[in-house]
Amino acid sequence: MEWDRAAVFEELRRRECTSAEVYFNDEGEIERVVLLPSGADIEPEYPLWRDGGYKALNFPQALCLPVDEEYQGFDGVPDVNGMVIWDALKKTVRLEGEEEQPVPFKREL
């Protein structure tokens, strides 16, 4: 089964989470995935490249998917450190962090 955003929000609800935070660095590494409010860490998993795009086949991959979708494997992108915030209450996905100089950014995905 391929995971979409609706499935992620449903799984967050099922786990009684209000949000999830996915921390990543400029090497394209997912450093940490935290479920809130419990503070539980889950092991990050990288989405798979299939049929010309990144695919998520489980919950951890789906949480990490926006990083690869935004930065396409970090090939030739500026230095960036940040996090993806899944807000289960508002059903939004937000990207926050710093790029290059550092320049702060914040945007809905």
C-alpha atoms as an extended CHARMM CRD file, in Angstrom:
* protein
*
       109  EXT
         1         1  MET       CA              0.0000000000        0.0000000000        0.0000000000  PROA      1               0.0000000000
         2         2  GLU       CA              1.2890000000        3.4420000000       -0.8900000000  PROA      2               0.0000000000
         3         3  TRP       CA              0.8410000000        6.0620000000        1.8510000000  PROA      3               0.0000000000
         4         4  ASP       CA             -0.5850000000        9.5070000000        1.1420000000  PROA      4               0.0000000000
         5         5  ARG       CA             -1.0580000000       12.4540000000        3.4920000000  PROA      5               0.0000000000
         6         6  ALA       CA             -4.5670000000       11.3850000000        4.4940000000  PROA      6               0.0000000000
         7         7  ALA       CA             -3.1900000000        8.0030000000        5.6160000000  PROA      7               0.0000000000
         8         8  VAL       CA             -0.4540000000        9.7280000000        7.6530000000  PROA      8               0.0000000000
         9         9  PHE       CA             -2.9660000000       11.9680000000        9.4210000000  PROA      9               0.0000000000
        10        10  GLU       CA             -5.1770000000        8.9550000000       10.1370000000  PROA      10              0.0000000000
        11        11  GLU       CA             -2.2190000000        7.0400000000       11.6010000000  PROA      11              0.0000000000
        12        12  LEU       CA             -1.2440000000       10.0370000000       13.7530000000  PROA      12              0.0000000000
        13        13  ARG       CA             -4.8310000000       10.1630000000       15.0390000000  PROA      13              0.0000000000
        14        14  ARG       CA             -4.8200000000        6.4160000000       15.7000000000  PROA      14              0.0000000000
        15        15  ARG       CA             -1.6170000000        6.8140000000       17.7270000000  PROA      15              0.0000000000
        16        16  GLU       CA             -3.1910000000        9.7520000000       19.6120000000  PROA      16              0.0000000000
        17        17  CYS       CA             -0.5440000000       12.1750000000       18.3090000000  PROA      17              0.0000000000
        18        18  THR       CA             -1.1290000000       15.8670000000       17.7640000000  PROA      18              0.0000000000
        19        19  SER       CA              1.9310000000       16.2080000000       15.5230000000  PROA      19              0.0000000000
        20        20  ALA       CA              5.1290000000       14.6580000000       14.2300000000  PROA      20              0.0000000000
        21        21  GLU       CA              8.4640000000       16.3770000000       13.6530000000  PROA      21              0.0000000000
        22        22  VAL       CA             11.0030000000       15.0960000000       11.1160000000  PROA      22              0.0000000000
        23        23  TYR       CA             14.4850000000       16.6290000000       11.5700000000  PROA      23              0.0000000000
        24        24  PHE       CA             16.9040000000       16.5900000000        8.6130000000  PROA      24              0.0000000000
        25        25  ASN       CA             20.3440000000       18.0110000000        7.7730000000  PROA      25              0.0000000000
        26        26  ASP       CA             22.1850000000       19.3500000000        4.7420000000  PROA      26              0.0000000000
        27        27  GLU       CA             23.5410000000       15.9070000000        3.9020000000  PROA      27              0.0000000000
        28        28  GLY       CA             20.0290000000       14.7200000000        3.1590000000  PROA      28              0.0000000000
        29        29  GLU       CA             19.9650000000       12.6230000000        6.3100000000  PROA      29              0.0000000000
        30        30  ILE       CA             16.8640000000       12.2550000000        8.4100000000  PROA      30              0.0000000000
        31        31  GLU       CA             18.2470000000       12.7100000000       11.9180000000  PROA      31              0.0000000000
        32        32  ARG       CA             15.1730000000       12.0860000000       14.0250000000  PROA      32              0.0000000000
        33        33  VAL       CA             11.4160000000       11.5150000000       13.8500000000  PROA      33              0.0000000000
        34        34  VAL       CA              9.4510000000       12.4710000000       16.9740000000  PROA      34              0.0000000000
        35        35  LEU       CA              5.7710000000       11.8440000000       17.6800000000  PROA      35              0.0000000000
        36        36  LEU       CA              4.1000000000       14.3950000000       19.9550000000  PROA      36              0.0000000000
        37        37  PRO       CA              2.9020000000       14.8250000000       22.6220000000  PROA      37              0.0000000000
        38        38  SER       CA              4.5270000000       11.5850000000       23.8300000000  PROA      38              0.0000000000
        39        39  GLY       CA              8.0020000000       12.5040000000       22.5710000000  PROA      39              0.0000000000
        40        40  ALA       CA              8.4110000000        8.9680000000       21.2430000000  PROA      40              0.0000000000
        41        41  ASP       CA             11.1040000000        8.5440000000       18.5990000000  PROA      41              0.0000000000
        42        42  ILE       CA             10.4920000000        6.2840000000       15.6490000000  PROA      42              0.0000000000
        43        43  GLU       CA             13.1900000000        4.9760000000       13.3500000000  PROA      43              0.0000000000
        44        44  PRO       CA             13.2990000000        7.0730000000       10.1650000000  PROA      44              0.0000000000
        45        45  GLU       CA             13.0450000000        5.3010000000        6.8300000000  PROA      45              0.0000000000
        46        46  TYR       CA             13.8080000000        6.8240000000        3.4680000000  PROA      46              0.0000000000
        47        47  PRO       CA             11.1160000000        6.7820000000        0.7840000000  PROA      47              0.0000000000
        48        48  LEU       CA             11.8190000000        4.6640000000       -2.2790000000  PROA      48              0.0000000000
        49        49  TRP       CA             12.4040000000        5.9710000000       -5.7980000000  PROA      49              0.0000000000
        50        50  ARG       CA              9.9660000000        4.1770000000       -8.1110000000  PROA      50              0.0000000000
        51        51  ASP       CA              8.2910000000        5.0280000000      -11.4060000000  PROA      51              0.0000000000
        52        52  GLY       CA              9.8610000000        8.4850000000      -11.5780000000  PROA      52              0.0000000000
        53        53  GLY       CA              9.0180000000        9.6400000000       -8.0370000000  PROA      53              0.0000000000
        54        54  TYR       CA              9.4790000000        9.0150000000       -4.3540000000  PROA      54              0.0000000000
        55        55  LYS       CA              7.0430000000        6.5150000000       -2.8210000000  PROA      55              0.0000000000
        56        56  ALA       CA              6.2020000000        5.7780000000        0.7980000000  PROA      56              0.0000000000
        57        57  LEU       CA              5.2100000000        2.2010000000        1.6150000000  PROA      57              0.0000000000
        58        58  ASN       CA              4.9560000000        2.5600000000        5.4050000000  PROA      58              0.0000000000
        59        59  PHE       CA              4.3290000000        5.1640000000        8.1070000000  PROA      59              0.0000000000
        60        60  PRO       CA              7.9700000000        6.1710000000        8.7670000000  PROA      60              0.0000000000
        61        61  GLN       CA              8.6410000000        6.5660000000        5.0310000000  PROA      61              0.0000000000
        62        62  ALA       CA              5.4930000000        8.6580000000        4.6470000000  PROA      62              0.0000000000
        63        63  LEU       CA              6.5610000000       10.9910000000        7.4630000000  PROA      63              0.0000000000
        64        64  CYS       CA              9.9420000000       11.5100000000        5.7530000000  PROA      64              0.0000000000
        65        65  LEU       CA              8.5470000000       11.8230000000        2.2080000000  PROA      65              0.0000000000
        66        66  PRO       CA              8.1840000000       15.6510000000        2.1340000000  PROA      66              0.0000000000
        67        67  VAL       CA             11.9590000000       16.0350000000        2.6350000000  PROA      67              0.0000000000
        68        68  ASP       CA             12.7540000000       14.0640000000       -0.5180000000  PROA      68              0.0000000000
        69        69  GLU       CA              9.8770000000       15.6190000000       -2.4510000000  PROA      69              0.0000000000
        70        70  GLU       CA             11.1300000000       19.1140000000       -1.6200000000  PROA      70              0.0000000000
        71        71  TYR       CA             14.8580000000       18.5510000000       -2.1080000000  PROA      71              0.0000000000
        72        72  GLN       CA             14.9360000000       15.6350000000       -4.6050000000  PROA      72              0.0000000000
        73        73  GLY       CA             17.6190000000       13.6690000000       -2.7930000000  PROA      73              0.0000000000
        74        74  PHE       CA             19.6560000000       16.8130000000       -1.9990000000  PROA      74              0.0000000000
        75        75  ASP       CA             21.4960000000       16.6410000000       -5.3250000000  PROA      75              0.0000000000
        76        76  GLY       CA             22.8330000000       20.1300000000       -6.0100000000  PROA      76              0.0000000000
        77        77  VAL       CA             20.6700000000       21.9410000000       -3.4420000000  PROA      77              0.0000000000
        78        78  PRO       CA             21.9280000000       24.5800000000       -1.0250000000  PROA      78              0.0000000000
        79        79  ASP       CA             22.9710000000       23.7010000000        2.5100000000  PROA      79              0.0000000000
        80        80  VAL       CA             19.7700000000       23.2450000000        4.4590000000  PROA      80              0.0000000000
        81        81  ASN       CA             18.8630000000       22.1190000000        7.9500000000  PROA      81              0.0000000000
        82        82  GLY       CA             15.3070000000       21.8990000000        9.1110000000  PROA      82              0.0000000000
        83        83  MET       CA             12.2770000000       19.9080000000        9.9750000000  PROA      83              0.0000000000
        84        84  VAL       CA              8.9600000000       18.8450000000        8.5510000000  PROA      84              0.0000000000
        85        85  ILE       CA              6.0680000000       19.3750000000       10.9440000000  PROA      85              0.0000000000
        86        86  TRP       CA              2.9370000000       17.2690000000       10.4930000000  PROA      86              0.0000000000
        87        87  ASP       CA              0.1090000000       19.0030000000       12.3800000000  PROA      87              0.0000000000
        88        88  ALA       CA             -2.5740000000       16.3680000000       12.8870000000  PROA      88              0.0000000000
        89        89  LEU       CA             -5.0710000000       18.8420000000       14.3580000000  PROA      89              0.0000000000
        90        90  LYS       CA             -4.9310000000       21.3040000000       11.4490000000  PROA      90              0.0000000000
        91        91  LYS       CA             -4.0570000000       18.5800000000        8.9100000000  PROA      91              0.0000000000
        92        92  THR       CA             -1.1520000000       20.6230000000        7.5500000000  PROA      92              0.0000000000
        93        93  VAL       CA              2.4520000000       19.8660000000        6.6490000000  PROA      93              0.0000000000
        94        94  ARG       CA              5.0050000000       22.6310000000        7.1930000000  PROA      94              0.0000000000
        95        95  LEU       CA              8.7130000000       22.8850000000        6.3770000000  PROA      95              0.0000000000
        96        96  GLU       CA             10.9140000000       25.0320000000        8.6610000000  PROA      96              0.0000000000
        97        97  GLY       CA             14.6450000000       25.5940000000        8.9330000000  PROA      97              0.0000000000
        98        98  GLU       CA             17.5560000000       27.4610000000        7.4110000000  PROA      98              0.0000000000
        99        99  GLU       CA             19.0550000000       27.4430000000        3.9340000000  PROA      99              0.0000000000
       100       100  GLU       CA             22.6450000000       28.4560000000        3.0880000000  PROA      100             0.0000000000
       101       101  GLN       CA             23.6680000000       31.8020000000        4.6740000000  PROA      101             0.0000000000
       102       102  PRO       CA             21.6000000000       30.8700000000        7.0040000000  PROA      102             0.0000000000
       103       103  VAL       CA             18.3090000000       32.2560000000        5.7460000000  PROA      103             0.0000000000
       104       104  PRO       CA             15.2820000000       31.1760000000        7.8190000000  PROA      104             0.0000000000
       105       105  PHE       CA             12.3210000000       29.7660000000        5.9630000000  PROA      105             0.0000000000
       106       106  LYS       CA              8.8440000000       28.5400000000        6.7640000000  PROA      106             0.0000000000
       107       107  ARG       CA              6.2830000000       27.3480000000        4.2310000000  PROA      107             0.0000000000
       108       108  GLU       CA              3.2390000000       25.1600000000        3.8850000000  PROA      108             0.0000000000
       109       109  LEU       CA              3.6980000000       22.1360000000        1.6210000000  PROA      109             0.0000000000
